[in-house]
Amino acid sequence: MATLDVAAGRERGILRRPMATEGFWSWFTTVDHKKIGILYGLAAFVFFIVGGLEALLIRAQLVGPDGTLLNADQYNQIFTMHGITMIFLFVMPMSAAFFNYMIPLMIGARDVAFPRLNAYSYWAFAAGGLFLYSSFFLGGAPNGGWFGYAPNSTTDPTPGMTFYALGLIITGISSAAGAVNLAITVINMRAPGMSLFRMPVFVWMGLVVQFLLVFALPIITVALFELLFDRRWGTRFFDPTAGGEPLLWQHMFWLFGHPEVYILILPAFGIVSEILPVFSRKPLFGYQFVVFSGIAIGFIGFGVWAHHMFAAGLGPVANTAFGVTTAIIGVPTGIKIFNWMGTMYGGDIRFHTPMMYAIGAVAMFVIGGLSGVTHAIVPSDYQQTDTYYIVAHFHYVIFGGGVFAIFGGLYYWWPKVFARKLGEGIGKLQFWILFVGFNLTFGPMHILGLYGMIRRTYTYPASLGLTFWNQVATVGAFLIALSVLVFLVNVVRTHTKPKGLAHEDPWDARTLEWTTSCPPPHYNFEEIPTVHALDEFWHRKYVEDERSRRLVPAQAGAAGDHGHEGGGHSIHLPGPSFWPLVAAAGLPIMAYGVIYSWWLLAAGVLVALTGFYGWALEPSVAEE
Amino acid sequence: MIECRRAALRWPGAPVQPGETRNVRTKLRWVLALAGVTLLLSACGLSDPSQSTFEPAGPVAQKQKDLFLGVFWVAVAVFILVEGGIVLIMVRYRHRKGRERMPLQTHGHTRLEIGWTILPTLVLAGVMVPTVGLLWDLARDPGREALQITVEGHQWWWGFVYTDLKTTYGDQGPITTADVMVIPEDTDVWLTLTTAGGGARDANGVPDFEVVHSFWVPQLGGAQDVVPNRVNHLLLHGSEPGTYEGQCKEFCGLQHGLMKLRVVVLAADEWESWVQNQSTFAVAPTDEQAERGLGIFMEDRASGAGSCVSCHSIGGLATGGAAGPNLTHFADPTHSCFAGCTWDTSDLEALRTWLRDPDAARLGSKMPNYQLTEEEIDDLIALLTSLE
C-alpha cells in the first residue's frame, strides 16, 4: 500500500485521529467491515424488536371487533411505522450486516473496497432510523402507509409524511453508498482464482441485490423529493386539483417497490443456498441454474411493478402485460425451490438449528410463492388486492422466507463472528415456537382476506364473522414474540460462557470464510488465499473422485490456513476515523432543517461538508 | 461437471429399518392430526360472512371466484408435491446417528433442471389463458342499456349519482344518494368512478375527496380504484335481491377503516317504486318539531361558520352544497346506514352522538361541531327521520 505523508494529514485534521481498534469508542470510528457488520446487525435487530412491538399493538387492536386500544390516528401511525421499520430498518440493514461481514471473507478479501464509505453507510442508516422515530415526539409519526400514496400523503396535515420522505431519503443514501461499495468489492476484490462462477451463491445474490439497489433507489429518491416538495414548498407533482398526477407516485413507488421485494428476499435465498449444502454435505444442486435464476429475478423484477396497481384503472392491455410478467417471475423462483430440493436429495441431512431454519424458509416461501402466483390472476386479484390475503402473502415471503433465513444465517455464522455456538436445543425450541406462531399469525390472514377483511383498517365490525381468525392471528403473533424472546435468552446464555470453539469449522463448511480463525483477525487472512474451485474450503478438506463422485478426506495439512495467528504486522489496513460519523450526522440535521429552519439546514450542510473534507484530507491508513 | 450419475437420482427403493421409521411415522401422524384440527377449526370460522368473496351474488363475483378456485386447486397440487417432497427428502435422507455416510457429490442435472424450468412455465401459461380471457371479458363496456351510476369517493363516505335518472324537482338533476347504492336485480350496472365535483376544500383548506379510494363490494365483484383526475369504470351485476356490504379498499387517510357502503339489489317492481320515490322530493315537514329542524338546518351558525345546508342538500327543501351526503331521502328504508355506514340509520342514539360531536364520534370527521343543544339535535333528528 502506498505510503502517505501521515504527519501532514494529522496537521490538517480537526479531530485527533482515533487509533483504538478495541473498546467502546472504537465502535464509533471503526472502518473494519466486520465491526460494521456487527453494528448493522445489532441496530437492525433492535429495530426488529421495535417493529415487532408495533406488530403486537396492531394484533392487540384487532383481537376483537371494534377494538379501542388504539384510535384511528394512532393505528395509522403504528401500521405505517411497522412497515417502514421492518423493510427499511430491519430486513435491509440485516442483509447489509450479513453482506458486510461475509462478502469480503467469502471472496478472500481483507475489507470492502471503500472502508470509510462503509462506515458512512452504517451511520447514515442509523441516523435515518433515529430521525424517523423522532417523529413520534415531534407531532406524529408517518401515517400514510409505507407506500405513502399521494395525494393522501401530500395533504395530510400532520408532519409524519415529511419525516417519511426525509427519513427514507437518508436511509436511501445509506443503501446507495453501501450498494456501490459492495458491488465494487465483489467485482474488484476477489482473491486470485475466485472467478465469478466460483463465488458462493450468497455472494452472487449479494451482487444482484446491490445492482437492484443501484437501479431502484434513484426512482424512489426522485419520488420522495417530489413528495417532500409537494408537502413543504407547495409544488404540485401529485396535486390533482392543479393538474398533478396521483398515479405518477404509484408508478414511481412500485417501480422501486417491486425490485425492493427482491432486495429483501434475495439475501435470504443466498443464505439458504449456503446452509443447505453444508448440512446436506453435498454441493448446491445446479449452481449455475441457481445463480442465473437469481439474475433473472433481478431483471424481471423491474418489469412487474404494475401488479400492485391492477385495480388502479390502467386498462386491460397493461393489466394483461403485467399479469403475464408476474406469472413469468414465478419460473426462476420455482427453479430455486427445485434446486434446493435437489441439493437435499441424496444428502446426509443434519438437522442442526441453521438447517431447520433454512428448510423452514424454503417450505414457508413456497406458500408465499404460490399465493403470489394467484396475484397474477388479474380478475381474482381485483378481489384480493388490499385485503389481508395480500398481508398473508407478503409475510409468507418476507417473514417466512426472509426472517427464517435470517435466523438460519445468525445461527450458522454466529460461531464465525463470536467464536461461540448458539445453544442448539434452545435454538430448536425457538424454531418450533416461531414456526407455529408464524403459521398461526399469517395462515389465517389468507382466510380473513378472502372473507373480506381489508388491509390497513383499525377496526372491523362483529357482523362480518372475522373475529375468530383475528383471535388466532393475535395468539400467533404473541408466540412469535415469545420465540424472539427465546432467541435473546439463547444469545445471553451463549455469551455468559467463555469464548472458544471446540473446532474452528464447527459445521464442516464449504466456503472461504471458514478458512480463517473465529472470529477472524482484523486483516481477515494472513495470506490472501488462492482459489481453485467452487466450495474451495470443502475441496481442501475432501478430494472428490471425478468418476464415482465419492469423497475421501484430503491429505492432512491441506485444509488450509488454520491456526496461523498472531501475524499480520505487515498488513496495512485503513485506520479508524471519526469523519464518516460526522458526515452522516449532517444528514438528519439537514432533514430537521427542512422541517424547521433554514439555519438548521445550513448547519447540517456545514456538518456534512466538514465531515467530507476531513474524510478527504485524512490519509486512509493511520500512522503505525 | 454438471452431469451426475443417473443412479443418484433414482428414488431409492430400499426401505428404512422398521425400528427407525416408527418414530418418524408417529411424528408424521401428529402433523396430520394437527392439520385435521386446523381444518375443523377453519369450519368454525365460517359464521355468516357478509363481505366474503366466497359468497358471490352476481356473475362478475362468481367468475372471479371460479377462476380463483381453479388456480387455488392447481396451487394445492403444487403445494402437496413440493412440501411433500421436502418432507420425504428430509425423512429419507436424514443423518442417522452412528452411521457415517458421505453422500454422492451430485452437482446438478441439466436435463432435469431444464425440465423443471419448462414444466412450471407450462402450468403458468395454462393458468394465464382463462385469466386473460376473463380480464378482457370484465373490461367490456356493456353499452347504454346498462344502468349508469357515477360513484364519488369522499373522505370518508361514498356518494352515488344516477346520471340517467332525473328528478322531477328543482333543476331536474340526477337522483343522488349516499352510503347505500340501490340497483335493480339482473341488470348490468356500469359504474363511473371519479371525483366529479372535486376541488372542494374543507375548513383547513385540505382538499375534500381528492385522494385515492377503491370501490369494493366483494359479493358483486372485485375492486376498482377511484383516482383523482381519472375516470375509471367498473361493471357490476346483482343476480339476487339482497343487501351487500362493501368498503373502501385503498388507504385514504384517518378513517379509511370506516369508509363503508352497502349495495341493495331490488327486484324489478321494488326498483320501480324506489326510483319513483327518489325522483320526487322530500315532503315538507308537517309536524312542528321537524319544521324547527329544517330551520336549524338552514340557519347560519354563529359568525359565518356555515350551516348544515352549506354541505348537505335536501332536494326541494334546502338546496345546498355537495361536500356532504345528499339527505333528500335520508329515512328511505333502503338507506339503512349513514356516515360512511359507520352506524345503522335506525340507531337514533348513534345519530344523536354523531350530531352532538362528529369528531368525537368518528375521529377526524370533516363535519364541523356546531355545538348543537340537545333540543336542536331532537329537532334535527325529527327532520331527518321524516325524509322518506
HADDOCK unambig.tbl for C-alpha pairs under 7 A between the chains (distance, minus, plus):
assign (segid A and resid 72 and name CA) (segid B and resid 254 and name CA) 5.90 0.50 0.50
assign (segid A and resid 72 and name CA) (segid B and resid 255 and name CA) 6.43 0.50 0.50
assign (segid A and resid 73 and name CA) (segid B and resid 254 and name CA) 5.92 0.50 0.50
assign (segid A and resid 144 and name CA) (segid B and resid 253 and name CA) 6.77 0.50 0.50
assign (segid A and resid 151 and name CA) (segid B and resid 211 and name CA) 5.39 0.50 0.50
assign (segid A and resid 152 and name CA) (segid B and resid 211 and name CA) 5.32 0.50 0.50
assign (segid A and resid 152 and name CA) (segid B and resid 252 and name CA) 6.21 0.50 0.50
assign (segid A and resid 152 and name CA) (segid B and resid 253 and name CA) 6.34 0.50 0.50
assign (segid A and resid 155 and name CA) (segid B and resid 206 and name CA) 6.48 0.50 0.50
assign (segid A and resid 240 and name CA) (segid B and resid 210 and name CA) 6.89 0.50 0.50
assign (segid A and resid 240 and name CA) (segid B and resid 228 and name CA) 5.97 0.50 0.50
assign (segid A and resid 240 and name CA) (segid B and resid 229 and name CA) 5.92 0.50 0.50
assign (segid A and resid 241 and name CA) (segid B and resid 199 and name CA) 5.87 0.50 0.50
assign (segid A and resid 281 and name CA) (segid B and resid 103 and name CA) 6.86 0.50 0.50
assign (segid A and resid 282 and name CA) (segid B and resid 103 and name CA) 6.73 0.50 0.50
assign (segid A and resid 282 and name CA) (segid B and resid 105 and name CA) 5.42 0.50 0.50
assign (segid A and resid 283 and name CA) (segid B and resid 105 and name CA) 6.37 0.50 0.50
assign (segid A and resid 283 and name CA) (segid B and resid 106 and name CA) 6.86 0.50 0.50
assign (segid A and resid 283 and name CA) (segid B and resid 107 and name CA) 5.89 0.50 0.50
assign (segid A and resid 284 and name CA) (segid B and resid 107 and name CA) 6.53 0.50 0.50
assign (segid A and resid 285 and name CA) (segid B and resid 106 and name CA) 6.86 0.50 0.50
assign (segid A and resid 285 and name CA) (segid B and resid 107 and name CA) 5.09 0.50 0.50
assign (segid A and resid 285 and name CA) (segid B and resid 108 and name CA) 4.64 0.50 0.50
assign (segid A and resid 286 and name CA) (segid B and resid 107 and name CA) 5.90 0.50 0.50
assign (segid A and resid 286 and name CA) (segid B and resid 108 and name CA) 4.19 0.50 0.50
assign (segid A and resid 286 and name CA) (segid B and resid 109 and name CA) 6.75 0.50 0.50
assign (segid A and resid 311 and name CA) (segid B and resid 223 and name CA) 6.21 0.50 0.50
assign (segid A and resid 311 and name CA) (segid B and resid 224 and name CA) 4.74 0.50 0.50
assign (segid A and resid 311 and name CA) (segid B and resid 225 and name CA) 5.48 0.50 0.50
assign (segid A and resid 312 and name CA) (segid B and resid 224 and name CA) 6.38 0.50 0.50
assign (segid A and resid 312 and name CA) (segid B and resid 225 and name CA) 4.89 0.50 0.50
assign (segid A and resid 313 and name CA) (segid B and resid 224 and name CA) 6.93 0.50 0.50
assign (segid A and resid 313 and name CA) (segid B and resid 225 and name CA) 6.72 0.50 0.50
assign (segid A and resid 313 and name CA) (segid B and resid 232 and name CA) 5.70 0.50 0.50
assign (segid A and resid 316 and name CA) (segid B and resid 135 and name CA) 6.63 0.50 0.50
assign (segid A and resid 316 and name CA) (segid B and resid 136 and name CA) 6.13 0.50 0.50
assign (segid A and resid 316 and name CA) (segid B and resid 139 and name CA) 6.46 0.50 0.50
assign (segid A and resid 320 and name CA) (segid B and resid 132 and name CA) 6.18 0.50 0.50
assign (segid A and resid 327 and name CA) (segid B and resid 124 and name CA) 6.21 0.50 0.50
assign (segid A and resid 331 and name CA) (segid B and resid 117 and name CA) 6.48 0.50 0.50
assign (segid A and resid 331 and name CA) (segid B and resid 120 and name CA) 6.13 0.50 0.50
assign (segid A and resid 331 and name CA) (segid B and resid 121 and name CA) 6.17 0.50 0.50
assign (segid A and resid 335 and name CA) (segid B and resid 116 and name CA) 6.55 0.50 0.50
assign (segid A and resid 335 and name CA) (segid B and resid 117 and name CA) 6.15 0.50 0.50
assign (segid A and resid 341 and name CA) (segid B and resid 86 and name CA) 6.42 0.50 0.50
assign (segid A and resid 344 and name CA) (segid B and resid 89 and name CA) 6.81 0.50 0.50
assign (segid A and resid 345 and name CA) (segid B and resid 89 and name CA) 5.78 0.50 0.50
assign (segid A and resid 345 and name CA) (segid B and resid 93 and name CA) 6.92 0.50 0.50
assign (segid A and resid 346 and name CA) (segid B and resid 8 and name CA) 6.89 0.50 0.50
assign (segid A and resid 346 and name CA) (segid B and resid 93 and name CA) 6.00 0.50 0.50
assign (segid A and resid 346 and name CA) (segid B and resid 103 and name CA) 6.50 0.50 0.50
assign (segid A and resid 347 and name CA) (segid B and resid 93 and name CA) 5.77 0.50 0.50
assign (segid A and resid 347 and name CA) (segid B and resid 103 and name CA) 5.32 0.50 0.50
assign (segid A and resid 348 and name CA) (segid B and resid 93 and name CA) 5.60 0.50 0.50
assign (segid A and resid 348 and name CA) (segid B and resid 94 and name CA) 5.74 0.50 0.50
assign (segid A and resid 348 and name CA) (segid B and resid 95 and name CA) 5.01 0.50 0.50
assign (segid A and resid 348 and name CA) (segid B and resid 101 and name CA) 6.94 0.50 0.50
assign (segid A and resid 348 and name CA) (segid B and resid 103 and name CA) 6.11 0.50 0.50
assign (segid A and resid 349 and name CA) (segid B and resid 93 and name CA) 5.87 0.50 0.50
assign (segid A and resid 349 and name CA) (segid B and resid 94 and name CA) 4.52 0.50 0.50
assign (segid A and resid 349 and name CA) (segid B and resid 95 and name CA) 5.05 0.50 0.50
assign (segid A and resid 350 and name CA) (segid B and resid 94 and name CA) 6.33 0.50 0.50
assign (segid A and resid 350 and name CA) (segid B and resid 95 and name CA) 5.36 0.50 0.50
assign (segid A and resid 363 and name CA) (segid B and resid 83 and name CA) 6.35 0.50 0.50
assign (segid A and resid 370 and name CA) (segid B and resid 75 and name CA) 6.00 0.50 0.50
assign (segid A and resid 374 and name CA) (segid B and resid 71 and name CA) 6.85 0.50 0.50
assign (segid A and resid 377 and name CA) (segid B and resid 128 and name CA) 7.00 0.50 0.50
assign (segid A and resid 377 and name CA) (segid B and resid 131 and name CA) 5.52 0.50 0.50
assign (segid A and resid 378 and name CA) (segid B and resid 131 and name CA) 6.52 0.50 0.50
assign (segid A and resid 378 and name CA) (segid B and resid 135 and name CA) 6.60 0.50 0.50
assign (segid A and resid 379 and name CA) (segid B and resid 64 and name CA) 5.92 0.50 0.50
assign (segid A and resid 379 and name CA) (segid B and resid 131 and name CA) 6.78 0.50 0.50
assign (segid A and resid 379 and name CA) (segid B and resid 134 and name CA) 6.63 0.50 0.50
assign (segid A and resid 379 and name CA) (segid B and resid 135 and name CA) 5.51 0.50 0.50
assign (segid A and resid 380 and name CA) (segid B and resid 64 and name CA) 4.91 0.50 0.50
assign (segid A and resid 380 and name CA) (segid B and resid 65 and name CA) 6.81 0.50 0.50
assign (segid A and resid 380 and name CA) (segid B and resid 67 and name CA) 6.74 0.50 0.50
assign (segid A and resid 380 and name CA) (segid B and resid 68 and name CA) 5.70 0.50 0.50
assign (segid A and resid 382 and name CA) (segid B and resid 222 and name CA) 4.39 0.50 0.50
assign (segid A and resid 382 and name CA) (segid B and resid 223 and name CA) 5.06 0.50 0.50
assign (segid A and resid 383 and name CA) (segid B and resid 53 and name CA) 6.97 0.50 0.50
assign (segid A and resid 383 and name CA) (segid B and resid 218 and name CA) 6.44 0.50 0.50
assign (segid A and resid 383 and name CA) (segid B and resid 222 and name CA) 4.14 0.50 0.50
assign (segid A and resid 383 and name CA) (segid B and resid 223 and name CA) 5.95 0.50 0.50
assign (segid A and resid 386 and name CA) (segid B and resid 249 and name CA) 5.94 0.50 0.50
assign (segid A and resid 386 and name CA) (segid B and resid 250 and name CA) 6.63 0.50 0.50
assign (segid A and resid 450 and name CA) (segid B and resid 52 and name CA) 6.16 0.50 0.50
assign (segid A and resid 450 and name CA) (segid B and resid 53 and name CA) 5.59 0.50 0.50
assign (segid A and resid 451 and name CA) (segid B and resid 49 and name CA) 6.49 0.50 0.50
assign (segid A and resid 451 and name CA) (segid B and resid 51 and name CA) 6.13 0.50 0.50
assign (segid A and resid 451 and name CA) (segid B and resid 52 and name CA) 3.90 0.50 0.50
assign (segid A and resid 451 and name CA) (segid B and resid 53 and name CA) 5.88 0.50 0.50
assign (segid A and resid 451 and name CA) (segid B and resid 54 and name CA) 6.99 0.50 0.50
assign (segid A and resid 452 and name CA) (segid B and resid 51 and name CA) 4.94 0.50 0.50
assign (segid A and resid 452 and name CA) (segid B and resid 52 and name CA) 4.87 0.50 0.50
assign (segid A and resid 452 and name CA) (segid B and resid 53 and name CA) 6.45 0.50 0.50
assign (segid A and resid 452 and name CA) (segid B and resid 218 and name CA) 6.92 0.50 0.50
assign (segid A and resid 454 and name CA) (segid B and resid 249 and name CA) 6.04 0.50 0.50
assign (segid A and resid 456 and name CA) (segid B and resid 251 and name CA) 6.62 0.50 0.50
assign (segid A and resid 457 and name CA) (segid B and resid 256 and name CA) 6.58 0.50 0.50
assign (segid A and resid 457 and name CA) (segid B and resid 257 and name CA) 4.24 0.50 0.50
assign (segid A and resid 458 and name CA) (segid B and resid 257 and name CA) 5.85 0.50 0.50
assign (segid A and resid 459 and name CA) (segid B and resid 257 and name CA) 6.08 0.50 0.50
assign (segid A and resid 464 and name CA) (segid B and resid 49 and name CA) 4.91 0.50 0.50
assign (segid A and resid 464 and name CA) (segid B and resid 50 and name CA) 5.54 0.50 0.50
assign (segid A and resid 464 and name CA) (segid B and resid 51 and name CA) 6.43 0.50 0.50
assign (segid A and resid 465 and name CA) (segid B and resid 47 and name CA) 5.41 0.50 0.50
assign (segid A and resid 465 and name CA) (segid B and resid 48 and name CA) 6.09 0.50 0.50
assign (segid A and resid 465 and name CA) (segid B and resid 49 and name CA) 5.16 0.50 0.50
assign (segid A and resid 468 and name CA) (segid B and resid 45 and name CA) 5.83 0.50 0.50
assign (segid A and resid 469 and name CA) (segid B and resid 45 and name CA) 6.70 0.50 0.50
assign (segid A and resid 549 and name CA) (segid B and resid 104 and name CA) 5.62 0.50 0.50
assign (segid A and resid 549 and name CA) (segid B and resid 105 and name CA) 5.16 0.50 0.50
assign (segid A and resid 550 and name CA) (segid B and resid 104 and name CA) 5.60 0.50 0.50
assign (segid A and resid 550 and name CA) (segid B and resid 105 and name CA) 6.51 0.50 0.50
assign (segid A and resid 551 and name CA) (segid B and resid 102 and name CA) 6.65 0.50 0.50
